[in-house]
């Protein structure tokens, strides 16, 4: 069968539902399972799990860091494997790893086996998230890429919403053992998402005899790749020498460090630091999740039309304000405002970074490029929870960790100002 999509009539493109939207929808569920459940389910479960295992904040912080160790290890590897074997296979296997390890986390009896399983979950999260973010660059081009990446990252918000609403109810129903059942439920859901990804994802539009969405002009002619995308098709080796890529990695590390402190200790701060009920804290976390779904789309469109650089600066500054408010607030109004600002910007930076990789290096190399800059992201996420847990145990106050988070986010905005991008980026 002819795999060259150029024979397709433009009228057909205008009048049928493009399969790329199926890939996008499955990708959203993939991100929900890999990050929304695999990583941020821990935020809501952590206080009960801490009491159940008799651990301190330092140990719980290192459990979060264990997840990021795994994520860091497989972030680069997953991107490279996706280039070699195709994203679909890598995503499927990685999601299975996430689902099984989440389920087994409910059976842990102490710090070391819990730490090991959090590392394994991180491996699966990195192995599914990086390839699916790169995959979207193959299916969406031009002015649609930032929008698609933003929607994809919105899957994290879906996961936050689901865990914020579901987990407190499981904890209430099952009592002291509720945290174990919470892991069981999340694990089973992610296994079903893995099966969905296996049956619906497609590595390349050409397999369906299609152009990428926005990959052809009004006459049905394939749009020219920009010179940066053509450059990105040459080899993997040149990626490691790309100075822009490494600078993006530094900026990404600042986001990883700052946001993970806020997200890891959000529920613990409200329930144990401020005496807020678990259900109320869960509802605030769910609110952040709902808002983050729309924020991913909003900031993706913002970056498409007003530039990736301007979007990065704006997001970092909004988050710095959010984290600073949480550090000093003593009222429910302050907690709400902080949650609102965080939710409106939460997962926009990963989407912008994914779009930047597609812009600069082309869809074929996008997974590998995203894997490289995610090294910085993973390092920031690894250091953040452990250091914050130590600060928390040492000062017996949540103020220092949240102030550190706010200062780092502000630094990210300053660093983004020095990005040297083309005007349309």
NUTINU-120033 format. One line per 2 residues: their letters; for each residue x, y, z of C-alpha. Coordinates in steps of 0.05 Angstrom, whole numbers, plus 5000, padded with zeros to 4 digits. Each point is the difference from the previous one (the first is absolute). Layout:
// residues N
a) X Y Z ~ ...;
// end
This chain:
// residues 425
xx) 5000 5000 5000 ~ 5025 5069 4984;
xx) 5025 5032 5064 ~ 5012 5068 4968;
xx) 4944 5045 5025 ~ 5010 5049 4943;
xx) 4948 4965 4957 ~ 4944 5018 5049;
xx) 4951 5053 4977 ~ 4996 5062 5042;
xx) 4924 4995 5003 ~ 5007 4934 5037;
xx) 5043 5036 5052 ~ 4947 5052 5010;
xx) 4942 4953 5010 ~ 5022 4943 5044;
xx) 5021 4991 5072 ~ 5076 4997 5003;
xx) 5029 4939 5036 ~ 5050 5047 5034;
xx) 4945 5020 5048 ~ 4993 4927 5022;
xx) 5075 4999 5012 ~ 4993 5064 5040;
xx) 4943 4973 5043 ~ 5038 4936 5015;
xx) 5061 5042 5015 ~ 4961 5041 5051;
xx) 4981 4936 5036 ~ 5072 4976 4995;
xx) 5025 5063 5035 ~ 4944 4993 5052;
xx) 5024 4930 5017 ~ 5075 5013 4996;
xx) 5002 5065 5039 ~ 4931 5016 5027;
xx) 4996 4933 5035 ~ 5072 4975 4998;
xx) 5030 5062 5030 ~ 4947 5045 5030;
xx) 4957 4947 5031 ~ 5055 4999 5052;
xx) 4983 5072 5021 ~ 4931 4981 5026;
xx) 5020 4932 5027 ~ 5064 5023 5035;
xx) 4973 5023 5068 ~ 4962 4934 5012;
xx) 5057 4958 4972 ~ 5049 5037 5046;
xx) 4959 4983 5061 ~ 4988 4928 4977;
xx) 5074 4986 4990 ~ 5023 5042 5059;
xx) 5046 5044 4958 ~ 5023 5072 5006;
xx) 4996 5057 4950 ~ 5073 4990 4980;
xx) 4986 4928 4981 ~ 4936 5018 4964;
xx) 5038 5054 4962 ~ 5052 4948 4979;
xx) 4944 4954 4977 ~ 4978 5055 4953;
xx) 5072 5009 4978 ~ 5003 4925 4986;
xx) 4945 5009 4949 ~ 5041 5054 4966;
xx) 5062 4958 4999 ~ 4963 4949 4958;
xx) 4970 5055 4957 ~ 5069 5030 4988;
xx) 5031 4933 4982 ~ 4948 4984 4948;
xx) 4984 5070 4974 ~ 5059 5000 4952;
xx) 4998 4925 4988 ~ 4926 5000 4986;
xx) 5008 5055 4948 ~ 5056 4963 4965;
xx) 4961 4934 5001 ~ 4940 5035 4971;
xx) 5043 5024 4942 ~ 5027 4930 4988;
xx) 4939 4955 5013 ~ 4942 5049 4994;
xx) 4962 5036 5055 ~ 4940 4953 5002;
xx) 5038 4939 5025 ~ 5041 5039 5050;
xx) 4939 5036 5028 ~ 4961 4935 5008;
xx) 5055 4963 5038 ~ 5016 5060 5043;
xx) 4927 5010 5020 ~ 4996 4927 5020;
xx) 5060 5012 5045 ~ 4966 5060 5031;
xx) 4935 4963 5013 ~ 5032 4938 5030;
xx) 5048 5040 5045 ~ 4943 5044 5025;
xx) 4960 4939 5019 ~ 5060 4969 5036;
xx) 5013 5064 5038 ~ 4936 4984 5038;
xx) 5034 4938 5027 ~ 5062 5034 5027;
xx) 5021 4993 5073 ~ 5055 5051 5009;
xx) 5044 5054 4970 ~ 5046 4958 4957;
xx) 4950 4959 4961 ~ 4957 5063 4991;
xx) 5061 5038 4975 ~ 5016 4944 4950;
xx) 4930 5000 4972 ~ 4998 5076 4995;
xx) 5064 4995 4958 ~ 4967 4947 4955;
xx) 4938 5043 4993 ~ 5045 5058 4979;
xx) 5033 4956 4947 ~ 4932 4985 4970;
xx) 4977 5072 5005 ~ 5061 5026 4962;
xx) 4995 4944 4949 ~ 4928 5017 4983;
xx) 4998 5076 5009 ~ 5060 5019 4958;
xx) 4982 4958 4939 ~ 4927 5022 5000;
xx) 5020 5074 5004 ~ 5047 4989 4942;
xx) 4948 4960 4961 ~ 4953 5059 4999;
xx) 5050 5039 4958 ~ 4992 4948 4946;
xx) 4925 5009 4998 ~ 4994 5075 5009;
xx) 5041 5052 4963 ~ 5007 5076 4994;
xx) 4950 5041 5040 ~ 4966 4938 5029;
xx) 5061 4971 5035 ~ 4999 5043 5062;
xx) 4925 4991 5008 ~ 5006 4924 4994;
xx) 5058 4996 5048 ~ 4961 5043 5049;
xx) 4939 4956 4996 ~ 5044 4938 5009;
xx) 5031 5027 5063 ~ 4929 5013 5024;
xx) 4997 4926 5014 ~ 5039 5015 5063;
xx) 4944 5046 5022 ~ 4950 4945 4988;
xx) 5041 4956 5045 ~ 5003 5053 5054;
xx) 4925 5010 4996 ~ 4987 4925 5005;
xx) 5048 4988 5058 ~ 4976 5062 5037;
xx) 4928 4977 4998 ~ 5010 4924 5004;
xx) 5057 4988 5049 ~ 4971 5037 5061;
xx) 4936 4958 4993 ~ 5040 4935 4997;
xx) 5040 5022 5060 ~ 4936 5016 5038;
xx) 4965 4935 4981 ~ 5058 4952 5015;
xx) 5029 5037 5060 ~ 5072 4986 5019;
xx) 5010 4953 4941 ~ 4970 5049 4950;
xx) 5067 5021 4972 ~ 5013 4928 4978;
xx) 4933 4995 4963 ~ 5014 5067 4968;
xx) 5063 4972 4967 ~ 4962 4938 4978;
xx) 4947 5041 4965 ~ 5049 5046 4965;
xx) 5042 4941 4977 ~ 4940 4964 4968;
xx) 4978 5063 4964 ~ 5069 5011 4970;
xx) 5003 4928 4975 ~ 4935 5013 4961;
xx) 5030 5064 4972 ~ 5060 4959 4976;
xx) 4953 4954 4961 ~ 4965 5060 4970;
xx) 5067 5029 4977 ~ 5019 4933 4969;
xx) 4938 4997 4957 ~ 4991 5073 4979;
xx) 5068 5034 4995 ~ 5034 5006 4932;
xx) 5073 5019 4991 ~ 4994 5042 4937;
xx) 4945 5032 4958 ~ 5028 4965 4939;
xx) 4978 4934 5029 ~ 4929 5026 4990;
xx) 5017 5033 4934 ~ 4991 5069 5031;
xx) 5036 5066 5008 ~ 5012 5028 5070;
xx) 4945 5048 5021 ~ 5018 5068 4972;
xx) 5053 4965 4959 ~ 4972 5020 4932;
xx) 4978 5066 4970 ~ 4934 5022 4971;
xx) 5018 4969 4932 ~ 5014 4932 5031;
xx) 5075 5009 4993 ~ 5046 4977 5056;
xx) 5028 5059 5038 ~ 5075 5010 5000;
xx) 5037 4982 5063 ~ 5039 5058 5029;
xx) 5075 4996 4997 ~ 5006 4983 5074;
xx) 4954 4940 4991 ~ 5041 4976 4940;
xx) 5063 5007 5042 ~ 4968 4956 5053;
xx) 4990 4942 4952 ~ 5074 4987 4990;
xx) 5023 4960 5061 ~ 4994 4991 5075;
xx) 5073 5017 5012 ~ 4992 5073 4984;
xx) 4947 5008 5054 ~ 5052 4994 5054;
xx) 5038 5060 4971 ~ 4939 5045 4994;
xx) 5011 5058 5049 ~ 4928 5022 4997;
xx) 4977 4931 5021 ~ 5045 5000 5061;
xx) 4977 5069 5020 ~ 4928 4977 4995;
xx) 5020 4942 5045 ~ 5025 5050 5053;
xx) 4935 5039 4996 ~ 4961 4935 5004;
xx) 5039 4980 5063 ~ 4978 5064 5034;
xx) 4927 4984 4985 ~ 5009 4928 5024;
xx) 5032 5022 5065 ~ 4949 5055 5016;
xx) 4934 4968 4982 ~ 5016 4932 5031;
xx) 5010 5031 5069 ~ 4932 5032 4996;
xx) 4964 4939 4972 ~ 5033 4950 5046;
xx) 4984 5036 5065 ~ 4935 5033 4980;
xx) 4954 4952 5037 ~ 5046 4989 5059;
xx) 5008 5075 5010 ~ 4925 5012 5002;
xx) 4980 4940 5042 ~ 5058 4995 5049;
xx) 5028 5070 4997 ~ 4935 5039 4999;
xx) 4948 4951 5026 ~ 4958 4999 4937;
xx) 4956 4938 4992 ~ 5024 4947 4951;
xx) 4937 5007 4958 ~ 5009 5075 4994;
xx) 5074 4993 4982 ~ 4981 4947 4949;
xx) 4948 5047 4969 ~ 5052 5055 4994;
xx) 5047 4951 4966 ~ 4944 4979 4954;
xx) 4986 5074 4984 ~ 5073 5008 4980;
xx) 4992 4939 4956 ~ 4937 5026 4965;
xx) 5032 5068 4988 ~ 5064 4968 4975;
xx) 4962 4964 4945 ~ 4979 5066 4970;
xx) 5065 5035 5016 ~ 5039 4951 4956;
xx) 4956 5019 4941 ~ 5002 5075 5015;
xx) 5075 5004 5007 ~ 5010 4954 4940;
xx) 4960 5048 4957 ~ 5036 5060 5032;
xx) 5067 4970 4981 ~ 4976 4985 4929;
xx) 4981 5071 4985 ~ 5039 5044 5049;
xx) 5064 4959 5006 ~ 5028 4944 5042;
xx) 5048 5046 5036 ~ 4946 5049 5022;
xx) 4958 4942 5024 ~ 5057 4971 5042;
xx) 5015 5066 5034 ~ 4926 5012 5017;
xx) 4989 4930 5028 ~ 5061 5003 5045;
xx) 4980 5067 5029 ~ 4929 4977 5014;
xx) 5026 4938 5035 ~ 5050 5040 5042;
xx) 4942 5041 5026 ~ 4958 4938 5013;
xx) 5055 4965 5040 ~ 5016 5064 5039;
xx) 4927 5008 5021 ~ 4999 4929 5026;
xx) 5063 5013 5041 ~ 4969 5057 5039;
xx) 4925 4991 4997 ~ 4959 4987 5063;
xx) 4930 5000 4970 ~ 4958 4957 4955;
xx) 4996 5058 4951 ~ 5075 4999 4993;
xx) 5002 4924 4989 ~ 4946 5008 4947;
xx) 5037 5056 4964 ~ 5064 4960 5000;
xx) 4964 4939 4974 ~ 4966 5043 4946;
xx) 5066 5029 4974 ~ 5034 4932 5001;
xx) 4942 4966 4964 ~ 4999 5053 4946;
xx) 5073 4987 4983 ~ 5014 4931 5028;
xx) 5022 4957 4941 ~ 5009 5052 4947;
xx) 5076 4999 5001 ~ 5007 4926 4980;
xx) 4953 5013 4941 ~ 5039 5062 4979;
xx) 5066 4961 5005 ~ 4972 4943 4958;
xx) 4977 5050 4947 ~ 5068 5034 5001;
xx) 5034 4933 4987 ~ 4954 4987 4940;
xx) 5011 5071 4975 ~ 5075 4998 5004;
xx) 5018 4928 4983 ~ 4941 4972 4962;
xx) 4949 4945 5018 ~ 5047 4942 4988;
xx) 5052 5024 5051 ~ 4950 5031 5048;
xx) 4996 4940 5048 ~ 5076 4996 5006;
xx) 5007 5076 5007 ~ 4946 5001 5054;
xx) 5036 4943 5034 ~ 5064 5040 5003;
xx) 4969 5063 5030 ~ 4961 4956 5048;
xx) 5066 4981 5032 ~ 4999 5069 5031;
xx) 4927 4994 5017 ~ 5013 4934 5035;
xx) 5060 5026 5039 ~ 4958 5058 5025;
xx) 4944 4953 5021 ~ 5048 4953 5034;
xx) 5034 5053 5042 ~ 4936 5038 5019;
xx) 4961 4952 5044 ~ 5059 4973 5039;
xx) 5029 5068 5014 ~ 4932 5028 5019;
xx) 4987 4941 5046 ~ 5066 5014 5036;
xx) 4982 5074 5005 ~ 4932 4982 5028;
xx) 5027 4953 5052 ~ 5055 5050 5020;
xx) 4956 5062 5004 ~ 4933 4966 5018;
xx) 4968 5050 4953 ~ 4975 4997 4928;
xx) 5020 5073 4988 ~ 5072 4986 4980;
xx) 4984 4946 4947 ~ 4946 5043 4968;
xx) 5045 5062 5000 ~ 5055 4959 4967;
xx) 4949 4978 4948 ~ 4978 5072 4986;
xx) 5071 5025 4993 ~ 5018 4945 4951;
xx) 4939 5014 4957 ~ 5019 5074 4997;
xx) 5070 4979 4978 ~ 4968 4958 4945;
xx) 4965 5062 4973 ~ 5065 5039 5000;
xx) 5036 4943 4963 ~ 4945 4996 4948;
xx) 5010 5073 4985 ~ 5069 4983 4972;
xx) 4975 4946 4952 ~ 5023 5015 4929;
xx) 4941 4977 4956 ~ 4974 5020 4933;
xx) 4945 5052 5003 ~ 4945 4949 4985;
x) 5023 4958 5059;
// end
